[in-house]
Amino acid sequence: MGRKPLAGLFLTIGVSVGTAALAVPTADDPAQLLERAEGVRTSNHSEFVSILKRLDQQAAGLSLEQQWHLRYLDAWQMAFDGNYSKAGAALKAIEDQSPYAPLRLRATATQLNILGFGHRYEVGFAQLDRLANLLTQVNDKEARFYAQGEAAQFLIIAGQYDLASDYAEQMFENIPTGRSACKATYMKLHALFHGGANRVQQQEFQQGIDTCTHGGESLFANALRSDLADLDIQLGQAANAIELLQGHYAEVEGYHYPALMEFFNILLAKGYLKQGDLDKTRKFALATIANGVENEYSEPLSQAYDLLYRLETQQGNMRAALTYHEKFMAADKGYLNDVSARALAYQTVKQQLLANKLQVDTLNKQNKILQLQRELDHKAVENGRLYIALLLMFLASIALWLYRLKRSQLRFKRLAQQDSLTGIYSRQHFVDAAELALRQAAKSTRSACLILMDLDHFKLVNDTYGHGIGDAVLKRTVTACQGHLLSHDVFGRLGGEEFAILLPECGPAQARDRAERIRMAIAATPVDGETRDVVISASFGVASTDRSGYELRQLMIDADNALYRAKHDGRNRVVYGELGDVSTGPGADTGGHGVNGDLHPMPPHTGAVS
């Protein structure tokens, strides 16, 4: 499940807030000034900057360790001001040159923070490996706590929630004297929640909120409230979510922190939608867009555009609906590209580390081979032949290892193009393949058609039988569809229970006929095994290049409108074009406007705070 984490917590989580009780240092005591600077750099940043100026003026009189400490704080301030390039160079110098291991560890952790914030995942995973090595050399609890927190946050951003949970668990062992367990609790619950909603209970979130509130760390408390509200909505308790979010809305608004505000707004929009309050749904969806992080694609932004598109479509405002749909497509593509980049970066670095280890092992073995070759000069010819044979066998084993490594890399590439559950094209690869097929069709002026398919009442299947049965139904549906597809047809899963099929060299009449055959095949699929009690059907929307042109975006819009009419008119039917040409199968029901009786279903909610 999981929302995309809040990357914008950034440097503010470097230390705990609530340190105003620290004693104000005297003007001439560098040790006290450094301690005070550490304590107030996020809780009273203006004082932090003032202390840095005083320390810079006294730099010549500082001890060596104090000079390195000051260099680190100066680099941290550069990053806080957004000067990431200059800050990165200064932190790298500390990591490479400082004689003090705790300071090297903190510099490495701050660099990891900058890389995660900048979406430089592949470099970030390599930095994380260096941080893990440094952790084995440092016993200082303050430095370890800070580094483990940065590691957990980066892994949450990168979607590696189990690894993030491990680092969060380690934080509990290194909580510095005088600090609360808030930050470690937040990281742990946040990672578990994104790894699967059923791994965290509502009372656990409330206990975490209480821990952060008692520690005076309201930012983390409200971040946990955002996760709790998300869980409430998933459990059908929209009223609880709205009350929780509205109760702390003004407080979060006062942070002037767009990333957290973005999640509060989209969750409120979803909560009010569940209650049928469309005016407030629109209000908070627009607020999500207004509070979005500039030049950043996030899942809340994508969901807000999609929600507004559905509202405008329902109310017949097609021009506004088209505008919102275009923005949704751009935002959704940008967000999914970032998700893919995170997954590929993790696998790439994992493979690089494996390749490096293999290379080191190979070099070590080659050195041993050289030693054997020197010994061969002193042995008989018969023994020499034996050693040569062993050498050839070893080289063959190295070649086999390299071959397997290459196959593994190709396998990860294929996984990035396939839907992990059904084995058909993923959403992004379907879009790429469909656009290529449409360009070829446009050159030859041949017709092509797009079919959008959505399983009827699929949420009811999941709620009644569980997600395991829901997955089996999806696989069974794909198998039924594949029996009616040609080799050049493009078949992909857009998300959840929604699928798309592009039919090259196919006219509208043929497309409707093929969609009808697929519809009947799904409805007639034998019921056996674990899914023997599940009866499924599907609704279809068909669009053709004859009416919509060769742009995939317009085909998607027209096919989606046709699918919406199929749902509205009773489900289990095929609808084509603006006039709503309909083919209806036996057993079609006369339900509401969507699978759940609400608006046409949106993509599943993902992402969270970090």
Secondary structure in CASP SS format (residue, H / E / C, confidence):
PFRMAT SS
TARGET T0000
AUTHOR 0000-0000-0000
METHOD secondary structure of the structure
MODEL  1
M C 1.00
G C 1.00
R E 1.00
K E 1.00
P C 1.00
L C 1.00
A H 1.00
G H 1.00
L H 1.00
F H 1.00
L H 1.00
T H 1.00
I H 1.00
G C 1.00
V C 1.00
S C 1.00
V C 1.00
G C 1.00
T C 1.00
A C 1.00
A C 1.00
L C 1.00
A C 1.00
V C 1.00
P C 1.00
T C 1.00
A C 1.00
D C 1.00
D C 1.00
P H 1.00
A H 1.00
Q H 1.00
L H 1.00
L H 1.00
E H 1.00
R H 1.00
A H 1.00
E H 1.00
G H 1.00
V H 1.00
R C 1.00
T C 1.00
S C 1.00
N C 1.00
H H 1.00
S H 1.00
E H 1.00
F H 1.00
V H 1.00
S H 1.00
I H 1.00
L H 1.00
K H 1.00
R H 1.00
L H 1.00
D H 1.00
Q H 1.00
Q C 1.00
A H 1.00
A H 1.00
G H 1.00
L C 1.00
S C 1.00
L H 1.00
E H 1.00
Q H 1.00
Q H 1.00
W H 1.00
H H 1.00
L H 1.00
R H 1.00
Y H 1.00
L H 1.00
D H 1.00
A H 1.00
W H 1.00
Q H 1.00
M H 1.00
A H 1.00
F H 1.00
D C 1.00
G C 1.00
N C 1.00
Y H 1.00
S H 1.00
K H 1.00
A H 1.00
G H 1.00
A H 1.00
A H 1.00
L H 1.00
K H 1.00
A H 1.00
I H 1.00
E H 1.00
D H 1.00
Q H 1.00
S C 1.00
P C 1.00
Y C 1.00
A H 1.00
P H 1.00
L H 1.00
R H 1.00
L H 1.00
R H 1.00
A H 1.00
T H 1.00
A H 1.00
T H 1.00
Q H 1.00
L H 1.00
N H 1.00
I H 1.00
L H 1.00
G H 1.00
F H 1.00
G C 1.00
H C 1.00
R C 1.00
Y H 1.00
E H 1.00
V H 1.00
G H 1.00
F H 1.00
A H 1.00
Q H 1.00
L H 1.00
D H 1.00
R H 1.00
L H 1.00
A H 1.00
N H 1.00
L H 1.00
L H 1.00
T C 1.00
Q C 1.00
V C 1.00
N C 1.00
D C 1.00
K H 1.00
E H 1.00
A H 1.00
R H 1.00
F H 1.00
Y H 1.00
A H 1.00
Q H 1.00
G H 1.00
E H 1.00
A H 1.00
A H 1.00
Q H 1.00
F H 1.00
L H 1.00
I H 1.00
I H 1.00
A C 1.00
G C 1.00
Q C 1.00
Y H 1.00
D H 1.00
L H 1.00
A H 1.00
S H 1.00
D H 1.00
Y H 1.00
A H 1.00
E H 1.00
Q H 1.00
M H 1.00
F H 1.00
E H 1.00
N H 1.00
I C 1.00
P C 1.00
T C 1.00
G C 1.00
R C 1.00
S C 1.00
A C 1.00
C H 1.00
K H 1.00
A H 1.00
T H 1.00
Y H 1.00
M H 1.00
K H 1.00
L H 1.00
H H 1.00
A H 1.00
L H 1.00
F H 1.00
H H 1.00
G H 1.00
G C 1.00
A H 1.00
N H 1.00
R H 1.00
V C 1.00
Q C 1.00
Q H 1.00
Q H 1.00
E H 1.00
F H 1.00
Q H 1.00
Q H 1.00
G H 1.00
I H 1.00
D H 1.00
T H 1.00
C H 1.00
T H 1.00
H H 1.00
G C 1.00
G C 1.00
E C 1.00
S H 1.00
L H 1.00
F H 1.00
A H 1.00
N H 1.00
A H 1.00
L H 1.00
R H 1.00
S H 1.00
D H 1.00
L H 1.00
A H 1.00
D H 1.00
L H 1.00
D H 1.00
I H 1.00
Q H 1.00
L C 1.00
G C 1.00
Q C 1.00
A H 1.00
A H 1.00
N H 1.00
A H 1.00
I H 1.00
E H 1.00
L H 1.00
L H 1.00
Q H 1.00
G H 1.00
H C 1.00
Y H 1.00
A H 1.00
E H 1.00
V H 1.00
E H 1.00
G C 1.00
Y C 1.00
H C 1.00
Y C 1.00
P H 1.00
A H 1.00
L H 1.00
M H 1.00
E H 1.00
F H 1.00
F H 1.00
N H 1.00
I H 1.00
L H 1.00
L H 1.00
A H 1.00
K H 1.00
G H 1.00
Y H 1.00
L H 1.00
K H 1.00
Q C 1.00
G C 1.00
D C 1.00
L H 1.00
D H 1.00
K H 1.00
T H 1.00
R H 1.00
K H 1.00
F H 1.00
A H 1.00
L H 1.00
A H 1.00
T H 1.00
I H 1.00
A H 1.00
N C 1.00
G C 1.00
V C 1.00
E C 1.00
N C 1.00
E C 1.00
Y C 1.00
S C 1.00
E H 1.00
P H 1.00
L H 1.00
S H 1.00
Q H 1.00
A H 1.00
Y H 1.00
D H 1.00
L H 1.00
L H 1.00
Y H 1.00
R H 1.00
L H 1.00
E H 1.00
T H 1.00
Q H 1.00
Q C 1.00
G C 1.00
N C 1.00
M H 1.00
R H 1.00
A H 1.00
A H 1.00
L H 1.00
T H 1.00
Y H 1.00
H H 1.00
E H 1.00
K H 1.00
F H 1.00
M H 1.00
A H 1.00
A H 1.00
D H 1.00
K H 1.00
G H 1.00
Y H 1.00
L H 1.00
N H 1.00
D H 1.00
V H 1.00
S H 1.00
A H 1.00
R H 1.00
A H 1.00
L H 1.00
A H 1.00
Y H 1.00
Q H 1.00
T H 1.00
V H 1.00
K H 1.00
Q H 1.00
Q H 1.00
L H 1.00
L H 1.00
A H 1.00
N H 1.00
K H 1.00
L H 1.00
Q H 1.00
V H 1.00
D H 1.00
T H 1.00
L H 1.00
N H 1.00
K H 1.00
Q H 1.00
N H 1.00
K H 1.00
I H 1.00
L H 1.00
Q H 1.00
L H 1.00
Q H 1.00
R H 1.00
E H 1.00
L H 1.00
D C 1.00
H C 1.00
K C 1.00
A C 1.00
V H 1.00
E H 1.00
N H 1.00
G H 1.00
R H 1.00
L H 1.00
Y H 1.00
I H 1.00
A H 1.00
L H 1.00
L H 1.00
L H 1.00
M H 1.00
F H 1.00
L H 1.00
A H 1.00
S H 1.00
I H 1.00
A H 1.00
L H 1.00
W H 1.00
L H 1.00
Y H 1.00
R H 1.00
L H 1.00
K H 1.00
R H 1.00
S H 1.00
Q H 1.00
L H 1.00
R H 1.00
F H 1.00
K H 1.00
R H 1.00
L H 1.00
A H 1.00
Q H 1.00
Q E 1.00
D C 1.00
S C 1.00
L C 1.00
T C 1.00
G C 1.00
I C 1.00
Y E 1.00
S C 1.00
R H 1.00
Q H 1.00
H H 1.00
F H 1.00
V H 1.00
D H 1.00
A H 1.00
A H 1.00
E H 1.00
L H 1.00
A H 1.00
L H 1.00
R H 1.00
Q H 1.00
A H 1.00
A H 1.00
K H 1.00
S C 1.00
T C 1.00
R C 1.00
S C 1.00
A E 1.00
C E 1.00
L E 1.00
I E 1.00
L E 1.00
M E 1.00
D E 1.00
L E 1.00
D C 1.00
H C 1.00
F H 1.00
K H 1.00
L H 1.00
V H 1.00
N H 1.00
D H 1.00
T H 1.00
Y H 1.00
G C 1.00
H H 1.00
G H 1.00
I H 1.00
G H 1.00
D H 1.00
A H 1.00
V H 1.00
L H 1.00
K H 1.00
R H 1.00
T H 1.00
V H 1.00
T H 1.00
A H 1.00
C H 1.00
Q H 1.00
G C 1.00
H C 1.00
L C 1.00
L C 1.00
S C 1.00
H C 1.00
D C 1.00
V E 1.00
F E 1.00
G E 1.00
R E 1.00
L E 1.00
G E 1.00
G C 1.00
E C 1.00
E E 1.00
F E 1.00
A E 1.00
I E 1.00
L E 1.00
L E 1.00
P E 1.00
E C 1.00
C C 1.00
G C 1.00
P H 1.00
A H 1.00
Q H 1.00
A H 1.00
R H 1.00
D H 1.00
R H 1.00
A H 1.00
E H 1.00
R H 1.00
I H 1.00
R H 1.00
M H 1.00
A H 1.00
I H 1.00
A H 1.00
A H 1.00
T C 1.00
P C 1.00
V C 1.00
D C 1.00
G H 1.00
E H 1.00
T H 1.00
R C 1.00
D C 1.00
V C 1.00
V C 1.00
I C 1.00
S C 1.00
A E 1.00
S E 1.00
F E 1.00
G E 1.00
V E 1.00
A E 1.00
S E 1.00
T H 1.00
D H 1.00
R H 1.00
S H 1.00
G C 1.00
Y C 1.00
E C 1.00
L H 1.00
R H 1.00
Q H 1.00
L H 1.00
M H 1.00
I H 1.00
D H 1.00
A H 1.00
D H 1.00
N H 1.00
A H 1.00
L H 1.00
Y H 1.00
R H 1.00
A H 1.00
K H 1.00
H H 1.00
D C 1.00
G C 1.00
R C 1.00
N C 1.00
R E 1.00
V E 1.00
V E 1.00
Y E 1.00
G C 1.00
E C 1.00
L C 1.00
G C 1.00
D E 1.00
V E 1.00
S E 1.00
T E 1.00
G C 1.00
P C 1.00
G C 1.00
A C 1.00
D C 1.00
T C 1.00
G C 1.00
G C 1.00
H C 1.00
G C 1.00
V C 1.00
N C 1.00
G C 1.00
D C 1.00
L C 1.00
H C 1.00
P C 1.00
M C 1.00
P C 1.00
P C 1.00
H C 1.00
T C 1.00
G E 1.00
A C 1.00
V C 1.00
S C 1.00
END
